[in-house]
Amino acid sequence: MRKLKNSELDRLDTDQFRNAQKTPLVIVLDNIRSLNNIGSVFRTADAFLIEKIYLCGITASPPHKDIHKTALGATESVAWEYKKNTVDLIKDLKKDYLCLAVEQTENAIPLNQFIPESSTKYALVFGNEVKGVSQEVVDSCMGVLEIPQYGTKHSLNIAVSAGVVIWDLWSKLQPALKMK
């Protein structure tokens, strides 16, 4: 096996990305502290053609050198917007999206059991590294997804959680998206 060069990967340029059909997902980052986590989520959003990222509360926004360090330019391709209040944003998003918090709650749907509808657009809310998604934001969502975990730790890093959930929904939606 020969490792491929970047020039052989056939990736989109920024303009092609902006014009490409997007995965029907938006990401909401609720009070994320780490600039590196924010950058990582941008990079994951770019990889899976996510519609948009909403940065809320204390979540920093580009341009910032520490976001750029992990985003590697994805802040230029992925649409994003800052909103001060996450609950107000969720109220607005509910008009067009099924809003789901990614958190550990009573009656959360295990990610491996969740079957997304190809005709539905989703907004996924990821929370603070220490406190998670606030109860007020969970209450404003229409449901909760939980990543099943089996070890001794209670949570995953927010950038890892975003990667796992985005990949899972993207892979489940792909057959329907290719038919459109």
C-alpha positions in Angstrom: 0.0 0.0 0.0 1.2 3.5 -0.9 0.1 6.4 1.2 -1.7 9.0 -1.0 -0.4 12.5 -1.5 -2.8 15.4 -0.7 -3.0 16.2 -4.4 -4.4 12.7 -5.0 -7.3 13.0 -2.5 -9.6 14.9 -4.9 -10.8 17.3 -2.2 -13.1 20.3 -2.9 -11.7 23.8 -2.9 -13.5 26.4 -0.7 -15.8 27.6 -3.5 -16.8 24.1 -4.4 -17.5 23.3 -0.8 -19.8 26.3 -0.4 -21.7 25.2 -3.5 -21.8 21.5 -2.7 -25.0 19.7 -1.4 -24.7 19.7 2.4 -25.5 17.1 4.9 -28.8 18.2 6.5 -27.1 19.0 9.9 -26.2 22.1 11.8 -24.0 22.1 14.8 -24.6 24.2 17.9 -21.7 24.7 20.3 -23.0 25.8 23.7 -20.4 27.5 25.8 -17.4 25.7 24.6 -14.2 26.9 26.4 -11.4 25.3 24.4 -10.4 27.0 21.2 -8.8 23.7 20.1 -12.1 21.9 20.5 -13.9 24.6 18.4 -11.3 24.3 15.7 -11.6 20.5 15.7 -15.4 20.7 15.3 -14.9 23.1 12.3 -12.6 20.5 10.7 -15.0 17.7 11.3 -17.9 19.8 9.9 -15.8 20.4 6.8 -15.1 16.7 6.4 -18.7 15.8 6.3 -20.2 18.8 4.5 -22.2 20.2 7.5 -24.5 23.1 6.7 -23.4 25.5 9.4 -22.0 25.8 12.9 -23.5 28.1 15.5 -21.2 29.4 18.2 -23.1 30.3 21.4 -22.4 32.0 24.7 -18.7 32.0 25.7 -17.7 29.9 22.6 -15.1 31.9 20.8 -15.4 32.7 17.1 -12.9 33.0 14.2 -10.5 34.5 13.5 -8.4 33.2 16.3 -5.0 31.6 16.0 -5.8 28.7 18.4 -9.1 27.9 16.5 -7.1 28.2 13.2 -4.4 25.8 14.5 -6.8 22.9 14.7 -9.4 24.0 12.0 -6.7 24.2 9.3 -8.7 26.5 7.2 -12.2 25.0 7.8 -13.4 28.3 9.2 -13.2 29.6 5.6 -15.3 26.8 4.1 -17.9 26.0 6.8 -20.6 28.6 7.3 -20.8 29.8 10.9 -22.6 32.4 13.0 -22.3 33.6 16.6 -25.4 33.8 18.8 -25.3 35.0 22.3 -28.2 32.9 23.7 -28.5 29.2 22.9 -32.1 28.8 24.0 -33.2 31.7 21.7 -31.3 30.0 18.9 -32.9 26.7 19.5 -36.4 28.3 19.4 -35.5 29.8 16.0 -34.0 26.5 14.7 -37.0 24.5 15.6 -38.9 26.0 12.7 -36.7 24.1 10.3 -34.7 21.5 12.3 -35.2 18.7 14.8 -33.1 20.0 17.6 -31.3 17.3 19.6 -28.9 17.8 22.5 -26.0 15.4 22.8 -26.0 14.6 26.5 -26.6 12.0 29.2 -30.2 12.3 30.4 -33.2 10.2 31.4 -34.8 8.8 28.3 -31.9 9.8 26.0 -31.8 7.8 22.7 -28.6 5.8 22.4 -26.8 6.9 19.3 -26.5 3.4 17.9 -30.3 3.0 18.1 -31.2 6.4 16.5 -32.4 6.2 12.9 -32.4 9.7 11.3 -35.2 10.5 8.8 -33.8 11.5 5.4 -36.5 14.1 5.0 -35.6 15.8 8.3 -32.9 18.4 9.0 -31.1 18.1 12.3 -29.5 20.6 14.8 -27.1 18.9 17.2 -26.2 20.7 20.4 -22.9 20.0 22.1 -22.1 21.5 25.5 -19.4 22.8 27.7 -16.4 20.6 28.5 -17.2 20.5 32.2 -20.9 21.1 32.6 -22.2 19.7 29.3 -25.3 21.0 27.7 -27.1 23.2 30.2 -30.5 21.9 31.6 -32.2 24.9 30.1 -30.9 24.1 26.6 -31.7 20.4 27.0 -35.3 21.5 28.0 -35.5 23.6 24.8 -34.5 20.7 22.6 -36.9 18.1 21.1 -34.9 15.1 22.2 -31.5 13.9 23.4 -28.9 11.6 21.9 -26.4 9.8 24.1 -23.2 8.2 23.0 -23.1 4.8 24.8 -19.9 4.4 26.9 -18.7 1.4 28.7 -15.5 2.4 30.5 -14.8 4.2 33.8 -15.1 7.8 32.5 -18.4 9.7 32.4 -17.9 11.6 29.2 -15.9 12.1 26.0 -14.1 15.3 24.9 -16.5 17.6 23.0 -14.5 17.4 19.8 -14.5 13.6 20.0 -18.2 13.5 20.7 -18.9 15.8 17.8 -16.8 13.5 15.5 -18.6 10.4 16.7 -22.1 11.8 16.3 -21.5 13.6 13.1 -20.0 10.6 11.5 -22.8 8.4 12.7 -25.6 10.6 11.3 -23.7 11.2 8.1 -23.2 7.5 7.5 -26.8 6.7 8.2 -28.0 9.5 5.9 -25.7 8.8 3.0 -27.9 6.3 1.1 -30.8 8.7 1.1 -28.6 11.7 0.2 -27.1 10.0 -2.8 -30.5 9.3 -4.3 -31.6 13.0 -4.3 
